[in-house]
């Protein structure tokens, strides 16, 4: 899990830095900060539980960038963001609405 988190952070930071887009850099930094905070409140290991799928999504983003295809990169990034957001929503709903044992 720690290795995935380190790679995940490196990947997102590298993409943001390479973009030379300060708005993307700020958004990624803030998203990573919020992700770190979620770990502190006990969601570590449960949110984003689709690590294997995330690696595939990262690869799709990387391959599109490498091929110089901005539309494919944007589509792959949007898919990754949507899937990650769905993971957070699912985990939060489960924590809020599942009966406590």
Secondary structure, DSSP 8 states (H G I E B T S, - for coil): -HHHHHHHHHHHHHHHHHHT-HHHHHHHHHHHHHHHHHIIIIITTTTT--HHHHHHHHHHHHHHHHTT-HHHHHHHHHHHHHHHHHHHHHHHHHHHHS---
